[in-house]
Amino acid sequence: MGERHVGGRNGGTDLAWAALGGDPALTERIAFGGPPGLLPARLPAMSLARSTVAVCALAAAELAARRNGGPVPAVRVDDGAVATAFLSERHLRIDGRACSSFAPLSRFWRTADGWVRTHANYPHHRARLLHVLDLPETAEAPDVATVLAGRRAAGIEETVCAAGGLAVVARTPGEWAAHPQGAAVAAHPLLTLGALDAGVPPRPLPPLAGPPTLPAAGLRVLDLTRVIAGPVATRTLALLGADVLRIDAPQLPESQDAHGDTGFGKRSAALDLGSPAGRASFEELLSRADVVVTGYRPGALDRFGLTPEALAARRPGLVVARLSAWGDDGPWGGRRGFDSLVQVATGIAAVEADAGSASEDSQESTGGAKRSGTPGALPAQALDHGTGYLLAAAVFRALTEQSRTGGSFLATLALARTARWLMHDLGADGEPNAGPEGHGHAAQAADSYDPAAHLRETDSPLGRLRHALPPVSFDGAPATWATPPGRCGTDAPVWR
């Protein structure tokens, strides 16, 4: 793949690996290659993508070495595979049908004094938005545009969010830095990873049989995540051998198409944690779990006794990985959020405005091409995907440390922290496509990059799937998942 070793492409990888507490010398095991100029943007989106995949693969390779007693396998990172995977939801086809789309009311809107972005892909979020705007359920985009055009952006944000909907003002980086939530995010590192309870003895990990090398073989993962970031993390754990069981509340709607992208290697069960039977089933699963991954907004699961401390008390030695949109504290700590909204609030959309690199969801549905001044977007939902690979990396690193020192572990990540890393800490890493002058390199990249090389067709219970292959690669790693995705909520809530 035209490999080039670490030099010139490892700045972001070093930063992420340091955040994970990894041995700096291990980054020498990584080789980078692939076509240049992918995911072109003003911000270093490709560096973020490459770095997060690299540390995920390295953390998995480190765990494999820990279980086998041998050297850490060599890691390979191919930019073509990474860029394709970061657009996996757009590449997905089910019986030839394209699946990636945003709902008509999930978009930018011009207001009396600026722009807001709404998210209304889920029916209950759409209903709350329309209720706040005093519009009927049958209202369409032109009706919403008329109402919002006469209102101030900040008022829209507050009233919609207070009603449980999703709307965010398009801020500049400076405005976000001055915002109380921006200040709260800035007070934290990219991620945190540490012991919840240091008094628990190490759990022995049996040696691995291979190839392929599956560093998570025999481990059980409870997956309480939705949408993209969390499911990407657990999809990666499943790739590398974990028994991943996703749990969803039966009363919450979920997109089968989204699960078709992120459900590879997993099983999916519906479980009502508010019912005695559902809670009993969950506690039985927890009693044998090694990892719990949560992706709901902070506080949403507390009433079920699912705080990290409570989980670790009931299952000593557990690894808990927790993901949120805005972080655990600050005035927005308990708010809902998605990648598209975090890009808008943190100033990414302002930086990428009219950059020619906006993703498909940033286009104005009423006018087609963007007008001057319209906020932009990264070329992929890179905060989601990047945070997902960081989350998986944190789990692998926690499992390695737990096997050495014992203890229960907690990893915390947030899309807004990843956004800050992208904007302030990551740097361009010498990328030819970073910066306003770099967009011309997209055409050059297109000549040498064929995503088909990183796509595969697979039969599944959903139909014939065309899907992106996993970008996480090291010596002995599997090329794809053992099983295709099934239908949401149709598996029994039991371990294999």
C-alpha positions, -999 to 999 in steps of 0.1 A, spaced: 0 0 0 30 23 -4 39 23 33 56 52 49 66 47 85 57 70 112 77 101 102 55 130 91 22 114 99 22 106 136 17 139 154 -19 132 161 -12 95 168 14 105 194 -11 129 211 -39 103 212 -16 75 224 -3 97 252 -39 105 262 -45 67 265 -15 63 287 3 40 262 40 34 260 54 60 236 78 35 221 50 13 208 40 39 182 71 28 163 51 -3 154 28 17 132 33 21 94 12 46 75 3 46 38 -24 51 12 -33 80 -12 -29 116 0 -55 143 1 -85 123 14 -113 139 35 -102 174 24 -111 202 48 -98 234 63 -93 215 95 -71 184 97 -100 159 94 -78 132 78 -52 135 106 -80 130 131 -93 100 112 -59 84 107 -47 90 143 -78 76 160 -77 44 138 -40 41 144 -42 42 182 -72 18 182 -53 -7 162 -22 -3 184 -42 -7 216 -58 -39 201 -23 -52 191 -10 -44 225 -38 -65 241 -31 -93 217 6 -93 228 -4 -92 264 -26 -123 260 0 -142 238 31 -132 256 48 -122 224 58 -89 208 32 -63 198 22 -70 162 30 -45 135 1 -21 128 -8 -8 93 -29 23 87 -41 28 51 -56 62 44 -80 48 18 -94 23 42 -97 49 69 -115 75 47 -139 48 34 -147 36 69 -153 72 81 -180 74 54 -193 39 61 -230 51 65 -228 67 31 -213 37 14 -238 13 28 -263 -2 4 -291 -27 13 -302 -46 -18 -288 -17 -38 -306 10 -18 -287 39 -4 -293 43 33 -275 75 45 -298 105 48 -308 132 72 -345 140 78 -359 171 60 -360 190 94 -324 181 102 -305 210 86 -293 246 89 -319 273 91 -314 311 86 -327 330 116 -333 367 123 -297 371 135 -277 341 122 -280 304 118 -292 274 138 -289 237 131 -316 213 142 -316 175 144 -349 157 139 -341 123 125 -360 106 154 -398 110 154 -399 122 190 -373 149 183 -392 161 152 -424 162 173 -408 183 200 -393 208 175 -426 213 158 -444 217 191 -421 244 203 -426 262 170 -464 259 173 -466 240 140 -487 209 133 -472 175 129 -478 177 92 -456 208 88 -427 207 63 -394 224 58 -408 257 43 -432 261 72 -403 257 97 -381 281 77 -408 308 78 -411 306 116 -374 304 123 -366 333 100 -384 356 124 -368 344 156 -334 350 172 -310 320 171 -303 319 209 -339 319 217 -346 290 194 -317 270 209 -329 275 244 -366 268 239 -361 238 217 -336 222 240 -358 229 271 -385 209 254 -362 180 248 -355 188 212 -323 195 194 -312 229 181 -278 247 183 -267 282 174 -239 283 147 -211 298 167 -176 309 158 -146 293 176 -143 324 197 -179 324 207 -177 288 217 -145 295 238 -164 322 256 -195 300 262 -197 283 296 -199 249 280 -169 257 258 -150 266 289 -161 234 307 -150 213 277 -116 231 276 -109 222 312 -107 185 303 -83 164 282 -92 146 251 -102 116 272 -98 102 307 -89 67 315 -83 55 350 -91 31 378 -125 33 395 -115 8 422 -78 -2 425 -85 -29 451 -98 -55 426 -73 -83 416 -64 -87 380 -85 -109 358 -65 -136 340 -68 -135 303 -63 -169 286 -38 -171 257 -52 -166 223 -54 -191 195 -49 -178 160 -47 -167 134 -67 -146 131 -56 -128 163 -87 -117 182 -75 -98 213 -110 -95 227 -119 -132 222 -139 -145 251 -148 -111 265 -184 -100 270 -195 -64 262 -228 -48 271 -235 -22 244 -259 6 256 -252 30 227 -270 45 197 -264 63 164 -227 63 153 -199 69 178 -207 43 204 -218 17 179 -186 22 159 -166 14 191 -186 -17 199 -185 -28 162 -147 -27 165 -148 -47 197 -169 -73 179 -145 -74 150 -117 -84 174 -136 -112 191 -158 -98 218 -193 -111 223 -211 -78 220 -248 -76 230 -265 -43 222 -294 -35 245 -322 -10 235 -353 0 252 -383 -13 233 -401 20 235 -373 40 218 -373 40 180 -341 31 162 -331 32 126 -327 -2 111 -305 13 83 -282 28 109 -279 -6 126 -272 -21 92 -240 0 92 -228 -4 128 -243 -38 138 -217 -60 122 -205 -88 145 -230 -80 172 -263 -92 185 -292 -69 194 -318 -73 221 -347 -52 234 -349 -49 272 -371 -27 293 -349 -18 323 -379 -2 340 -397 -36 343 -388 -62 369 -382 -89 343 -361 -66 321 -340 -54 351 -335 -90 363 -322 -100 328 -299 -71 327 -284 -79 361 -278 -115 350 -260 -102 319 -240 -77 340 -229 -104 364 -208 -120 336 -199 -89 316 -163 -77 312 -171 -43 296 -201 -19 296 -202 8 270 -228 36 274 -236 64 250 -267 81 265 -265 117 278 -251 120 313 -277 112 339 -301 94 316 -292 59 329 -287 69 366 -323 60 376 -315 24 366 -284 22 388 -261 23 359 -236 49 370 -200 37 365 -195 35 403 -227 14 408 -218 -9 379 -183 -15 392 -197 -22 427 -219 -49 414 -193 -63 390 -158 -57 404 -131 -56 377 -155 -42 351 -143 -18 324 -169 10 319 -166 33 288 -189 63 287 -195 86 258 -215 118 256 -220 147 232 -210 177 254 -191 162 284 -201 153 319 -202 189 334 -211 224 324 -245 238 317 -250 215 287 -237 184 305 -271 168 305 -281 178 269 -287 156 240 -264 160 210 -251 146 178 -220 151 156 -237 176 133 -247 197 162 -214 196 180 -197 207 147 -220 237 147 -217 247 183 -179 245 186 -172 266 155 -162 238 131 -191 247 109 -179 284 108 -144 274 99 -156 251 72 -182 276 58 -182 277 20 -150 256 20 -162 233 -7 -157 204 17 -191 202 34 -207 168 39 -240 159 23 -260 169 53 -249 205 53 -266 215 21 -297 236 23 -326 214 14 -346 244 0 -319 256 -23 -295 229 -33 -261 245 -35 -249 265 -5 -253 302 -4 -224 324 7 -222 325 45 -239 292 50 -221 272 77 -202 242 64 -193 208 77 -164 183 78 -164 159 49 -174 131 72 -191 128 106 -155 126 118 -163 135 155 -186 104 157 -163 80 139 -131 93 155 -145 93 190 -158 57 183 -123 45 175 -109 63 205 -135 47 227 -126 12 215 -89 21 220 -96 31 256 -114 -2 262 -85 -22 248 -60 -2 269 -81 -6 300 -83 -44 295 -45 -45 292 -40 -25 323 -66 -44 343 -48 -77 334 -16 -62 349 -27 -42 379 -63 -52 386 -90 -27 394 -122 -15 377 -117 10 350 -136 40 336 -130 58 303 -149 90 295 -151 107 261 -172 134 245 -177 145 210 -171 181 221 -137 171 235 -128 155 202 -139 187 184 -116 207 206 -87 183 199 -93 187 162 -94 225 163 -68 234 189 -44 205 196 -42 182 166 -25 204 141 -21 198 104 6 171 107 19 185 74 -12 173 56 -14 186 20 -51 189 23 -52 208 56 -59 246 53 -79 266 28 -54 261 0 -56 223 3 -90 217 -13 -74 214 -47 -58 182 -36 -91 165 -35 -92 161 -73 -56 147 -71 -67 122 -45 -97 111 -65 -74 100 -93 -55 76 -70 -83 65 -46 -109 40 -53 -133 33 -24 -143 0 -40 -111 -15 -28 -123 -10 7 -159 -22 2 -174 -57 3 -207 -73 -4 -222 -96 22 -256 -114 25 -274 -107 57 -309 -110 73 -315 -74 60 -306 -83 24 -275 -80 3 -252 -54 19 -225 -34 4 -204 -21 33 -171 -6 42 -144 -29 55 -128 -22 89 -98 1 89 -83 -14 120 -54 -36 108 -24 -53 124 -5 -85 118 -30 -114 124 -61 -92 125 -93 -103 108 -102 -87 75 -139 -84 83 -165 -93 108 -176 -128 116 -213 -121 112 -234 -95 94 -259 -73 112 -293 -86 120 -326 -69 128 -327 -46 158 -340 -61 190 -345 -96 177 -319 -115 197 -323 -131 231 -307 -112 260 -282 -139 268 -245 -144 264 -233 -168 237 
